[in-house]
C-alpha cells in the first residue's frame, strides 16, 4: 500500500502537500488526545486510589490548554476543602 501511495505521489506532485497536511493533522489530533488523557483532571485512571483527582487541584494549577488573560499564580482559594 505504501508503494502505491509513493507511486501516485510521483505521478501527481500536488498530492504530496495533501499527504503532508493529512499526516500533520492526524499527528496533532493524536498528541492532543494523549494530552487530554494524561494531564486532564477529569480523567481518573486509578479509581481505587484516586477517585476524585479534580479535588486535589489548587486554584493556581493551570489545566487549560491556553489561557489568554488569567495569571494562575496570583489566584486565591475561595471555596471549602473537600
Biopython code that builds the backbone (N, CA, C, O; Angstrom):
import numpy as np
from Bio.PDB.StructureBuilder import StructureBuilder

atoms = [
    (1, "UNK", "N", (0.815, -1.181, 0.000)),
    (1, "UNK", "CA", (0.000, 0.000, 0.000)),
    (1, "UNK", "C", (0.868, 1.257, 0.000)),
    (1, "UNK", "O", (0.546, 2.236, -0.674)),
    (2, "UNK", "N", (1.954, 1.231, 0.747)),
    (2, "UNK", "CA", (2.850, 2.385, 0.778)),
    (2, "UNK", "C", (3.507, 2.589, -0.583)),
    (2, "UNK", "O", (3.744, 3.724, -0.998)),
    (3, "UNK", "N", (3.799, 1.500, -1.270)),
    (3, "UNK", "CA", (4.394, 1.599, -2.607)),
    (3, "UNK", "C", (3.416, 2.246, -3.591)),
    (3, "UNK", "O", (3.820, 3.013, -4.465)),
    (4, "UNK", "N", (2.136, 1.932, -3.441)),
    (4, "UNK", "CA", (1.119, 2.524, -4.305)),
    (4, "UNK", "C", (0.978, 4.029, -4.033)),
    (4, "UNK", "O", (0.820, 4.814, -4.968)),
    (5, "UNK", "N", (1.036, 4.429, -2.767)),
    (5, "UNK", "CA", (0.949, 5.852, -2.423)),
    (5, "UNK", "C", (2.151, 6.607, -2.969)),
    (5, "UNK", "O", (2.003, 7.708, -3.501)),
    (6, "UNK", "N", (3.330, 6.031, -2.844)),
    (6, "UNK", "CA", (4.538, 6.682, -3.368)),
    (6, "UNK", "C", (4.475, 6.772, -4.884)),
    (6, "UNK", "O", (4.899, 7.773, -5.463)),
    (7, "UNK", "N", (3.952, 5.742, -5.532)),
    (7, "UNK", "CA", (3.805, 5.783, -6.989)),
    (7, "UNK", "C", (2.843, 6.866, -7.440)),
    (7, "UNK", "O", (3.103, 7.558, -8.424)),
    (8, "UNK", "N", (1.736, 7.018, -6.732)),
    (8, "UNK", "CA", (0.790, 8.083, -7.066)),
    (8, "UNK", "C", (1.394, 9.458, -6.808)),
    (8, "UNK", "O", (1.142, 10.398, -7.561)),
    (9, "UNK", "N", (2.190, 9.580, -5.748)),
    (9, "UNK", "CA", (2.808, 10.869, -5.438)),
    (9, "UNK", "C", (3.842, 11.251, -6.488)),
    (9, "UNK", "O", (4.024, 12.437, -6.766)),
    (10, "UNK", "N", (4.519, 10.272, -7.076)),
    (10, "UNK", "CA", (5.496, 10.574, -8.133)),
    (10, "UNK", "C", (4.803, 11.041, -9.407)),
    (10, "UNK", "O", (5.341, 11.868, -10.144)),
    (11, "UNK", "N", (3.610, 10.511, -9.666)),
    (11, "UNK", "CA", (2.882, 10.916, -10.870)),
    (11, "UNK", "C", (2.181, 12.258, -10.681)),
    (11, "UNK", "O", (2.114, 13.066, -11.607)),
    (12, "UNK", "N", (1.664, 12.488, -9.489)),
    (12, "UNK", "CA", (0.896, 13.706, -9.216)),
    (12, "UNK", "C", (1.570, 14.449, -8.055)),
    (12, "UNK", "O", (1.345, 14.122, -6.889)),
    (13, "UNK", "N", (2.393, 15.446, -8.380)),
    (13, "UNK", "CA", (3.159, 16.167, -7.367)),
    (13, "UNK", "C", (2.267, 16.950, -6.411)),
    (13, "UNK", "O", (2.669, 17.220, -5.280)),
    (14, "UNK", "N", (1.086, 17.311, -6.837)),
    (14, "UNK", "CA", (0.204, 18.091, -5.964)),
    (14, "UNK", "C", (-0.341, 17.261, -4.799)),
    (14, "UNK", "O", (-0.835, 17.822, -3.821)),
    (15, "UNK", "N", (-0.257, 15.939, -4.892)),
    (15, "UNK", "CA", (-0.736, 15.090, -3.804)),
    (15, "UNK", "C", (0.205, 15.082, -2.606)),
    (15, "UNK", "O", (-0.209, 14.734, -1.500)),
    (16, "UNK", "N", (1.459, 15.459, -2.807)),
    (16, "UNK", "CA", (2.432, 15.419, -1.711)),
    (16, "UNK", "C", (2.009, 16.360, -0.585)),
    (16, "UNK", "O", (2.072, 15.994, 0.588)),
    (17, "UNK", "N", (1.578, 17.573, -0.940)),
    (17, "UNK", "CA", (1.144, 18.503, 0.105)),
    (17, "UNK", "C", (-0.093, 17.980, 0.828)),
    (17, "UNK", "O", (-0.238, 18.190, 2.032)),
    (18, "UNK", "N", (-0.976, 17.308, 0.114)),
    (18, "UNK", "CA", (-2.157, 16.722, 0.739)),
    (18, "UNK", "C", (-1.758, 15.661, 1.760)),
    (18, "UNK", "O", (-2.295, 15.639, 2.868)),
    (19, "UNK", "N", (-0.822, 14.781, 1.400)),
    (19, "UNK", "CA", (-0.359, 13.748, 2.322)),
    (19, "UNK", "C", (0.325, 14.357, 3.536)),
    (19, "UNK", "O", (0.159, 13.864, 4.652)),
    (20, "UNK", "N", (1.090, 15.419, 3.334)),
    (20, "UNK", "CA", (1.794, 16.070, 4.445)),
    (20, "UNK", "C", (0.798, 16.687, 5.419)),
    (20, "UNK", "O", (0.931, 16.513, 6.630)),
    (21, "UNK", "N", (-0.194, 17.403, 4.906)),
    (21, "UNK", "CA", (-1.144, 18.058, 5.796)),
    (21, "UNK", "C", (-2.067, 17.066, 6.497)),
    (21, "UNK", "O", (-2.426, 17.274, 7.655)),
    (22, "UNK", "N", (-2.449, 16.005, 5.822)),
    (22, "UNK", "CA", (-3.269, 14.981, 6.477)),
    (22, "UNK", "C", (-2.459, 14.273, 7.560)),
    (22, "UNK", "O", (-2.982, 13.986, 8.637)),
    (23, "UNK", "N", (-1.200, 13.993, 7.284)),
    (23, "UNK", "CA", (-0.333, 13.386, 8.299)),
    (23, "UNK", "C", (-0.116, 14.297, 9.495)),
    (23, "UNK", "O", (-0.145, 13.841, 10.639)),
    (24, "UNK", "N", (0.103, 15.591, 9.237)),
    (24, "UNK", "CA", (0.296, 16.547, 10.336)),
    (24, "UNK", "C", (-0.980, 16.700, 11.160)),
    (24, "UNK", "O", (-0.913, 16.808, 12.384)),
    (25, "UNK", "N", (-2.135, 16.711, 10.509)),
    (25, "UNK", "CA", (-3.397, 16.811, 11.240)),
    (25, "UNK", "C", (-3.661, 15.582, 12.093)),
    (25, "UNK", "O", (-4.108, 15.700, 13.234)),
    (26, "UNK", "N", (-3.391, 14.417, 11.553)),
    (26, "UNK", "CA", (-3.567, 13.188, 12.329)),
    (26, "UNK", "C", (-2.619, 13.108, 13.509)),
    (26, "UNK", "O", (-3.001, 12.666, 14.593)),
    (27, "UNK", "N", (-1.376, 13.538, 13.298)),
    (27, "UNK", "CA", (-0.402, 13.548, 14.386)),
    (27, "UNK", "C", (-0.805, 14.542, 15.469)),
    (27, "UNK", "O", (-0.715, 14.239, 16.658)),
    (28, "UNK", "N", (-1.249, 15.726, 15.060)),
    (28, "UNK", "CA", (-1.685, 16.725, 16.036)),
    (28, "UNK", "C", (-2.886, 16.260, 16.836)),
    (28, "UNK", "O", (-2.950, 16.476, 18.047)),
    (29, "UNK", "N", (-3.837, 15.626, 16.172)),
    (29, "UNK", "CA", (-5.023, 15.122, 16.871)),
    (29, "UNK", "C", (-4.648, 14.023, 17.865)),
    (29, "UNK", "O", (-5.181, 13.978, 18.973)),
    (30, "UNK", "N", (-3.740, 13.148, 17.474)),
    (30, "UNK", "CA", (-3.296, 12.080, 18.367)),
    (30, "UNK", "C", (-2.585, 12.642, 19.589)),
    (30, "UNK", "O", (-2.829, 12.196, 20.710)),
    (31, "UNK", "N", (-1.707, 13.619, 19.380)),
    (31, "UNK", "CA", (-0.998, 14.224, 20.504)),
    (31, "UNK", "C", (-1.951, 14.958, 21.443)),
    (31, "UNK", "O", (-1.760, 14.932, 22.658)),
    (32, "UNK", "N", (-2.963, 15.605, 20.899)),
    (32, "UNK", "CA", (-3.930, 16.314, 21.741)),
    (32, "UNK", "C", (-4.761, 15.334, 22.576)),
    (32, "UNK", "O", (-5.030, 15.599, 23.748)),
    (33, "UNK", "N", (-5.163, 14.224, 21.994)),
    (33, "UNK", "CA", (-5.927, 13.227, 22.748)),
    (33, "UNK", "C", (-5.058, 12.616, 23.848)),
    (33, "UNK", "O", (-5.545, 12.358, 24.949)),
    (34, "UNK", "N", (-3.776, 12.382, 23.558)),
    (34, "UNK", "CA", (-2.869, 11.884, 24.591)),
    (34, "UNK", "C", (-2.705, 12.898, 25.717)),
    (34, "UNK", "O", (-2.661, 12.520, 26.887)),
    (35, "UNK", "N", (-2.614, 14.186, 25.376)),
    (35, "UNK", "CA", (-2.504, 15.230, 26.392)),
    (35, "UNK", "C", (-3.747, 15.247, 27.274)),
    (35, "UNK", "O", (-3.638, 15.363, 28.494)),
    (36, "UNK", "N", (-4.916, 15.135, 26.674)),
    (36, "UNK", "CA", (-6.148, 15.102, 27.460)),
    (36, "UNK", "C", (-6.202, 13.875, 28.367)),
    (36, "UNK", "O", (-6.634, 13.971, 29.516)),
    (37, "UNK", "N", (-5.771, 12.737, 27.863)),
    (37, "UNK", "CA", (-5.844, 11.507, 28.647)),
    (37, "UNK", "C", (-4.857, 11.504, 29.808)),
    (37, "UNK", "O", (-5.135, 10.912, 30.851)),
    (38, "UNK", "N", (-3.709, 12.156, 29.643)),
    (38, "UNK", "CA", (-2.684, 12.097, 30.676)),
    (38, "UNK", "C", (-2.730, 13.261, 31.664)),
    (38, "UNK", "O", (-2.402, 13.073, 32.836)),
    (39, "UNK", "N", (-3.123, 14.446, 31.231)),
    (39, "UNK", "CA", (-2.998, 15.622, 32.087)),
    (39, "UNK", "C", (-4.320, 16.281, 32.461)),
    (39, "UNK", "O", (-4.314, 17.241, 33.231)),
    (40, "UNK", "N", (-5.428, 15.817, 31.962)),
    (40, "UNK", "CA", (-6.713, 16.426, 32.275)),
    (40, "UNK", "C", (-7.183, 15.941, 33.649)),
    (40, "UNK", "O", (-7.158, 14.738, 33.908)),
    (41, "UNK", "N", (-7.610, 16.849, 34.536)),
    (41, "UNK", "CA", (-8.036, 16.407, 35.870)),
    (41, "UNK", "C", (-9.369, 15.657, 35.867)),
    (41, "UNK", "O", (-9.725, 15.050, 36.877)),
    (42, "UNK", "N", (-10.099, 15.682, 34.781)),
    (42, "UNK", "CA", (-11.366, 14.956, 34.717)),
    (42, "UNK", "C", (-11.177, 13.463, 34.463)),
    (42, "UNK", "O", (-12.124, 12.689, 34.605)),
    (43, "UNK", "N", (-9.978, 13.053, 34.092)),
    (43, "UNK", "CA", (-9.706, 11.656, 33.763)),
    (43, "UNK", "C", (-9.078, 10.976, 34.972)),
    (43, "UNK", "O", (-8.075, 11.452, 35.503)),
    (44, "UNK", "N", (-9.660, 9.874, 35.404)),
    (44, "UNK", "CA", (-9.135, 9.117, 36.532)),
    (44, "UNK", "C", (-8.774, 7.714, 36.057)),
    (44, "UNK", "O", (-9.656, 6.907, 35.762)),
    (45, "UNK", "N", (-7.483, 7.429, 35.984)),
    (45, "UNK", "CA", (-7.027, 6.118, 35.535)),
    (45, "UNK", "C", (-7.052, 5.106, 36.682)),
    (45, "UNK", "O", (-7.192, 3.906, 36.443)),
    (46, "UNK", "N", (-6.919, 5.575, 37.912)),
    (46, "UNK", "CA", (-6.893, 4.695, 39.078)),
    (46, "UNK", "C", (-8.022, 5.118, 40.018)),
    (46, "UNK", "O", (-7.819, 5.962, 40.891)),
    (47, "UNK", "N", (-9.192, 4.544, 39.844)),
    (47, "UNK", "CA", (-10.355, 4.965, 40.627)),
    (47, "UNK", "C", (-10.279, 4.480, 42.074)),
    (47, "UNK", "O", (-10.936, 5.044, 42.949)),
    (48, "UNK", "N", (-9.496, 3.455, 42.331)),
    (48, "UNK", "CA", (-9.418, 2.928, 43.689)),
    (48, "UNK", "C", (-8.587, 3.851, 44.585)),
    (48, "UNK", "O", (-9.012, 4.174, 45.694)),
    (49, "UNK", "N", (-7.417, 4.277, 44.121)),
    (49, "UNK", "CA", (-6.533, 5.104, 44.938)),
    (49, "UNK", "C", (-6.756, 6.599, 44.750)),
    (49, "UNK", "O", (-6.400, 7.384, 45.629)),
    (50, "UNK", "N", (-7.328, 7.003, 43.644)),
    (50, "UNK", "CA", (-7.528, 8.424, 43.359)),
    (50, "UNK", "C", (-8.898, 8.609, 42.701)),
    (50, "UNK", "O", (-8.970, 8.856, 41.498)),
    (51, "UNK", "N", (-9.985, 8.494, 43.470)),
    (51, "UNK", "CA", (-11.311, 8.526, 42.845)),
    (51, "UNK", "C", (-11.731, 9.899, 42.340)),
    (51, "UNK", "O", (-12.508, 9.990, 41.389)),
    (52, "UNK", "N", (-11.235, 10.970, 42.953)),
    (52, "UNK", "CA", (-11.614, 12.328, 42.541)),
    (52, "UNK", "C", (-10.358, 13.190, 42.376)),
    (52, "UNK", "O", (-10.033, 13.961, 43.279)),
    (53, "UNK", "N", (-9.659, 13.085, 41.271)),
    (53, "UNK", "CA", (-8.405, 13.835, 41.113)),
    (53, "UNK", "C", (-8.610, 15.334, 40.982)),
    (53, "UNK", "O", (-7.674, 16.099, 41.215)),
    (54, "UNK", "N", (-9.802, 15.773, 40.617)),
    (54, "UNK", "CA", (-10.049, 17.206, 40.456)),
    (54, "UNK", "C", (-10.096, 17.931, 41.795)),
    (54, "UNK", "O", (-9.937, 19.151, 41.833)),
    (55, "UNK", "N", (-10.310, 17.210, 42.896)),
    (55, "UNK", "CA", (-10.321, 17.852, 44.208)),
    (55, "UNK", "C", (-8.920, 18.169, 44.716)),
    (55, "UNK", "O", (-8.772, 18.967, 45.642)),
    (56, "UNK", "N", (-7.894, 17.567, 44.133)),
    (56, "UNK", "CA", (-6.520, 17.824, 44.560)),
    (56, "UNK", "C", (-5.901, 19.031, 43.871)),
    (56, "UNK", "O", (-4.784, 19.428, 44.200)),
    (57, "UNK", "N", (-6.615, 19.613, 42.921)),
    (57, "UNK", "CA", (-6.081, 20.777, 42.217)),
    (57, "UNK", "C", (-6.258, 22.031, 43.055)),
    (57, "UNK", "O", (-7.315, 22.255, 43.645)),
    (58, "UNK", "N", (-5.228, 22.833, 43.099)),
    (58, "UNK", "CA", (-5.312, 24.112, 43.780)),
    (58, "UNK", "C", (-5.802, 25.183, 42.819)),
    (58, "UNK", "O", (-5.949, 24.926, 41.624)),
    (59, "UNK", "N", (-6.056, 26.375, 43.327)),
    (59, "UNK", "CA", (-6.532, 27.444, 42.443)),
    (59, "UNK", "C", (-5.459, 27.957, 41.490)),
    (59, "UNK", "O", (-5.773, 28.601, 40.489)),
    (60, "UNK", "N", (-4.195, 27.677, 41.795)),
    (60, "UNK", "CA", (-3.127, 28.166, 40.923)),
    (60, "UNK", "C", (-2.620, 27.105, 39.953)),
    (60, "UNK", "O", (-1.594, 27.315, 39.306)),
    (61, "UNK", "N", (-3.303, 25.981, 39.836)),
    (61, "UNK", "CA", (-2.941, 24.953, 38.851)),
    (61, "UNK", "C", (-3.625, 25.255, 37.527)),
    (61, "UNK", "O", (-4.848, 25.383, 37.463)),
    (62, "UNK", "N", (-2.842, 25.366, 36.495)),
    (62, "UNK", "CA", (-3.410, 25.623, 35.173)),
    (62, "UNK", "C", (-3.583, 24.296, 34.453)),
    (62, "UNK", "O", (-2.604, 23.608, 34.162)),
    (63, "UNK", "N", (-4.811, 23.941, 34.172)),
    (63, "UNK", "CA", (-5.075, 22.723, 33.419)),
    (63, "UNK", "C", (-5.727, 23.022, 32.084)),
    (63, "UNK", "O", (-6.017, 22.100, 31.321)),
    (64, "UNK", "N", (-5.963, 24.289, 31.786)),
    (64, "UNK", "CA", (-6.452, 24.659, 30.469)),
    (64, "UNK", "C", (-5.312, 24.560, 29.467)),
    (64, "UNK", "O", (-4.142, 24.665, 29.834)),
    (65, "UNK", "N", (-5.651, 24.362, 28.222)),
    (65, "UNK", "CA", (-4.628, 24.284, 27.182)),
    (65, "UNK", "C", (-3.993, 25.640, 26.941)),
    (65, "UNK", "O", (-2.774, 25.740, 26.799)),
    (66, "UNK", "N", (-4.809, 26.686, 26.892)),
    (66, "UNK", "CA", (-4.307, 28.029, 26.620)),
    (66, "UNK", "C", (-5.174, 29.027, 27.370)),
    (66, "UNK", "O", (-6.400, 28.990, 27.273)),
    (67, "UNK", "N", (-4.546, 29.905, 28.106)),
    (67, "UNK", "CA", (-5.271, 30.925, 28.856)),
    (67, "UNK", "C", (-4.763, 32.292, 28.434)),
    (67, "UNK", "O", (-3.562, 32.555, 28.491)),
    (68, "UNK", "N", (-5.658, 33.152, 28.016)),
    (68, "UNK", "CA", (-5.271, 34.435, 27.437)),
    (68, "UNK", "C", (-4.887, 35.448, 28.504)),
    (68, "UNK", "O", (-3.790, 36.004, 28.458)),
    (69, "UNK", "N", (-5.762, 35.694, 29.450)),
    (69, "UNK", "CA", (-5.523, 36.809, 30.357)),
    (69, "UNK", "C", (-5.656, 36.443, 31.830)),
    (69, "UNK", "O", (-5.989, 37.316, 32.632)),
    (70, "UNK", "N", (-5.416, 35.217, 32.215)),
    (70, "UNK", "CA", (-5.510, 34.811, 33.612)),
    (70, "UNK", "C", (-4.123, 34.405, 34.091)),
    (70, "UNK", "O", (-3.477, 33.545, 33.494)),
    (71, "UNK", "N", (-3.670, 35.036, 35.183)),
    (71, "UNK", "CA", (-2.401, 34.660, 35.796)),
    (71, "UNK", "C", (-2.715, 33.710, 36.953)),
    (71, "UNK", "O", (-3.156, 34.151, 38.014)),
    (72, "UNK", "N", (-2.492, 32.422, 36.754)),
    (72, "UNK", "CA", (-2.885, 31.415, 37.727)),
    (72, "UNK", "C", (-2.050, 31.458, 38.998)),
    (72, "UNK", "O", (-2.483, 30.944, 40.030)),
    (73, "UNK", "N", (-0.868, 32.056, 38.950)),
    (73, "UNK", "CA", (-0.031, 32.105, 40.147)),
    (73, "UNK", "C", (-0.572, 33.085, 41.188)),
    (73, "UNK", "O", (-0.193, 32.998, 42.356)),
    (74, "UNK", "N", (-1.444, 34.010, 40.799)),
    (74, "UNK", "CA", (-1.968, 35.015, 41.726)),
    (74, "UNK", "C", (-3.377, 34.705, 42.225)),
    (74, "UNK", "O", (-3.938, 35.491, 42.989)),
    (75, "UNK", "N", (-3.954, 33.595, 41.819)),
    (75, "UNK", "CA", (-5.312, 33.262, 42.254)),
    (75, "UNK", "C", (-5.304, 32.724, 43.681)),
    (75, "UNK", "O", (-4.349, 32.073, 44.104)),
    (76, "UNK", "N", (-6.374, 33.002, 44.414)),
    (76, "UNK", "CA", (-6.509, 32.535, 45.791)),
    (76, "UNK", "C", (-7.683, 31.573, 45.881)),
    (76, "UNK", "O", (-8.621, 31.636, 45.085)),
    (77, "UNK", "N", (-7.616, 30.691, 46.854)),
    (77, "UNK", "CA", (-8.680, 29.711, 47.041)),
    (77, "UNK", "C", (-9.900, 30.386, 47.653)),
    (77, "UNK", "O", (-9.785, 31.115, 48.638)),
    (78, "UNK", "N", (-11.065, 30.142, 47.068)),
    (78, "UNK", "CA", (-12.289, 30.779, 47.539)),
    (78, "UNK", "C", (-13.340, 29.777, 47.995)),
    (78, "UNK", "O", (-14.418, 30.178, 48.433)),
    (79, "UNK", "N", (-13.053, 28.495, 47.904)),
    (79, "UNK", "CA", (-14.058, 27.501, 48.247)),
    (79, "UNK", "C", (-13.650, 26.661, 49.438)),
    (79, "UNK", "O", (-12.536, 26.804, 49.943)),
    (80, "UNK", "N", (-14.541, 25.777, 49.901)),
    (80, "UNK", "CA", (-14.228, 24.917, 51.049)),
    (80, "UNK", "C", (-13.321, 23.757, 50.650)),
    (80, "UNK", "O", (-13.193, 23.432, 49.470)),
    (81, "UNK", "N", (-12.692, 23.139, 51.651)),
    (81, "UNK", "CA", (-11.874, 21.946, 51.428)),
    (81, "UNK", "C", (-12.777, 20.719, 51.433)),
    (81, "UNK", "O", (-13.690, 20.619, 52.253)),
    (82, "UNK", "N", (-12.525, 19.794, 50.528)),
    (82, "UNK", "CA", (-13.287, 18.555, 50.470)),
    (82, "UNK", "C", (-12.407, 17.402, 50.837)),
    (82, "UNK", "O", (-12.862, 16.259, 50.850)),
]
sb = StructureBuilder()
sb.init_structure("model")
sb.init_model(0)
sb.init_chain("A")
sb.init_seg("    ")
for serial, (resi, resn, name, xyz) in enumerate(atoms, 1):
    if name == "N":
        sb.init_residue(resn, " ", resi, " ")
    sb.init_atom(name, np.array(xyz, "f"), 0.0, 1.0, " ", f" {name:<3s}", serial, name[0])
structure = sb.get_structure()
